Amino acid sequence: MRIGWLALCIAFTLAGCATPSRTTKSFNAVQTLSPEWQGRISVQVLGDAPSSMSASFSLRGDAQNGELDLYSPLGTTLGALQWTPNVVQLSDGGKRQYFSSLAELTERATGAALPVDALFRWLQGQDVQAVGWQADLSAVSQGSLTARRTNPAPEVTLRIKLDP
């Protein structure tokens, strides 16, 4: 009998450690046709007050209407970024914060203002310019992207590794 209880306790413990499934949110018709990317993202900011952020992510939509969900290694939602032409918001731990621009939103969530329009194109393998940024697209077909901002200071490095 003890072995049965022990096995049951171990099963519940392991189930509690499992990564929760990520739910797909509903989109409008335009977003449904847009690609979706999932993987790992890291943003490193150098300078007087260096910082770094690393998370799993799910990115959907486009630069005009989209969502970026950030997850901890255990699958907990760290933040849900959503943007439309009318609303730019961050849902973080049950509270919502509104921003005046997508650059302001990404800076709050990742530590650096990211070039979201260019990011969507870089992920599709398009070599577009973003002011101050240089993207290395040599490994995009293998699911890796690196971009570096050198101007304005501080220097920022963005790394993305897509899930296969």
C-alpha positions as CSV (number, residue, x, y, z in Angstrom):
1,M,0.0,0.0,0.0
2,R,2.8,2.4,0.8
3,I,4.4,1.8,-2.6
4,G,1.1,2.8,-4.2
5,W,0.9,6.1,-2.2
6,L,4.6,6.8,-2.9
7,A,4.1,6.3,-6.6
8,L,1.0,8.5,-6.6
9,C,2.9,11.3,-4.7
10,I,5.7,11.1,-7.2
11,A,3.3,11.3,-10.1
12,F,1.6,14.4,-8.7
13,T,5.0,16.0,-7.9
14,L,6.2,15.4,-11.5
15,A,2.9,16.7,-12.9
16,G,3.3,19.9,-10.9
17,C,6.7,20.5,-12.4
18,A,5.4,20.1,-16.0
19,T,5.5,23.2,-18.2
20,P,1.9,24.4,-18.6
21,S,0.7,24.5,-22.2
22,R,0.6,27.9,-23.8
23,T,-2.8,28.9,-25.0
24,T,-3.3,30.5,-28.4
25,K,-5.3,33.7,-28.1
26,S,-7.9,34.7,-30.7
27,F,-6.9,37.1,-33.4
28,N,-8.7,39.1,-36.0
29,A,-8.7,37.8,-39.6
30,V,-5.5,39.7,-40.5
31,Q,-3.5,38.3,-37.6
32,T,-4.7,34.7,-38.3
33,L,-2.9,34.9,-41.7
34,S,0.3,36.2,-40.1
35,P,3.1,33.9,-39.1
36,E,3.9,32.9,-35.6
37,W,7.3,32.4,-34.0
38,Q,8.2,30.6,-30.8
39,G,11.6,30.1,-29.2
40,R,14.0,31.9,-26.9
41,I,14.8,35.6,-26.8
42,S,17.6,37.4,-25.0
43,V,18.3,41.1,-24.8
44,Q,21.5,42.3,-23.3
45,V,22.1,46.0,-22.6
46,L,25.6,47.3,-21.9
47,G,26.6,50.6,-20.5
48,D,26.7,52.3,-17.1
49,A,23.8,50.1,-15.8
50,P,24.1,46.8,-17.7
51,S,21.1,44.5,-17.7
52,S,19.9,41.4,-19.5
53,M,16.6,39.6,-20.0
54,S,16.1,36.1,-21.3
55,A,12.8,34.3,-21.8
56,S,10.9,31.9,-24.0
57,F,8.5,33.7,-26.3
58,S,5.6,33.5,-28.7
59,L,5.3,36.2,-31.3
60,R,2.2,36.6,-33.5
61,G,0.8,39.2,-35.8
62,D,2.8,42.0,-37.4
63,A,4.2,45.4,-36.6
64,Q,0.8,47.0,-36.6
65,N,-1.3,44.4,-34.7
66,G,0.5,41.8,-32.7
67,E,1.3,40.0,-29.5
68,L,4.5,39.0,-27.8
69,D,4.2,36.6,-24.8
70,L,7.2,36.1,-22.6
71,Y,7.6,33.0,-20.4
72,S,9.9,31.9,-17.6
73,P,11.8,28.6,-17.9
74,L,8.9,26.9,-15.9
75,G,6.3,28.3,-18.4
76,T,4.9,31.1,-16.2
77,T,3.9,34.1,-18.2
78,L,6.2,37.0,-17.4
79,G,4.4,39.5,-19.6
80,A,2.0,39.7,-22.5
81,L,2.7,42.6,-24.9
82,Q,-0.2,43.6,-27.2
83,W,-0.4,46.3,-29.8
84,T,-2.8,47.8,-32.3
85,P,-2.9,51.2,-33.9
86,N,-5.0,52.3,-31.0
87,V,-3.7,50.5,-27.9
88,V,-0.2,49.5,-26.8
89,Q,-0.2,47.6,-23.5
90,L,1.7,45.2,-21.2
91,S,-0.3,42.7,-19.1
92,D,2.0,41.8,-16.2
93,G,0.8,39.8,-13.2
94,G,-2.9,40.8,-13.5
95,K,-2.3,44.5,-14.1
96,R,-2.2,46.4,-17.4
97,Q,0.1,49.2,-18.3
98,Y,-0.5,51.4,-21.3
99,F,2.2,53.0,-23.4
100,S,2.3,55.7,-26.0
101,S,4.6,53.7,-28.4
102,L,5.7,50.2,-29.3
103,A,9.3,51.3,-28.6
104,E,8.4,52.4,-25.1
105,L,6.5,49.1,-24.5
106,T,9.5,46.9,-25.6
107,E,11.9,49.0,-23.6
108,R,9.8,48.4,-20.4
109,A,9.4,44.6,-21.1
110,T,13.0,43.8,-22.3
111,G,15.2,46.6,-21.2
112,A,15.7,48.1,-24.7
113,A,13.5,49.7,-27.3
114,L,13.4,47.0,-30.1
115,P,12.8,47.7,-33.8
116,V,9.6,45.6,-34.0
117,D,8.9,46.4,-37.7
118,A,12.4,45.3,-38.7
119,L,12.2,42.3,-36.3
120,F,9.2,40.8,-38.1
121,R,11.1,41.2,-41.4
122,W,14.3,39.8,-40.1
123,L,12.5,36.7,-38.9
124,Q,11.2,36.3,-42.4
125,G,14.8,36.6,-43.7
126,Q,14.4,40.1,-45.2
127,D,17.5,42.2,-44.7
128,V,16.0,45.6,-43.9
129,Q,17.6,48.5,-42.1
130,A,16.7,49.8,-38.7
131,V,18.3,53.0,-37.5
132,G,21.3,52.2,-35.3
133,W,20.8,48.4,-35.6
134,Q,22.8,45.8,-37.6
135,A,21.2,42.3,-38.0
136,D,23.1,39.1,-38.8
137,L,20.7,37.0,-40.8
138,S,23.2,34.4,-41.9
139,A,21.6,31.7,-39.7
140,V,17.9,32.7,-40.0
141,S,17.2,29.6,-42.1
142,Q,18.5,27.6,-39.1
143,G,16.3,29.5,-36.7
144,S,18.9,32.0,-35.2
145,L,18.9,35.7,-35.4
146,T,21.3,38.2,-33.8
147,A,21.0,42.0,-34.0
148,R,23.1,44.7,-32.4
149,R,22.3,48.3,-31.7
150,T,25.4,50.5,-31.4
151,N,23.8,53.9,-31.8
152,P,22.4,55.5,-29.6
153,A,24.3,54.2,-26.6
154,P,24.1,52.0,-24.7
155,E,24.9,49.0,-26.9
156,V,22.2,46.4,-27.1
157,T,22.4,42.8,-28.3
158,L,19.3,40.9,-29.3
159,R,19.4,37.2,-29.8
160,I,16.6,34.9,-30.9
161,K,16.7,31.1,-31.3
162,L,13.5,29.7,-32.8
163,D,12.0,26.4,-31.8
164,P,12.3,23.8,-34.7
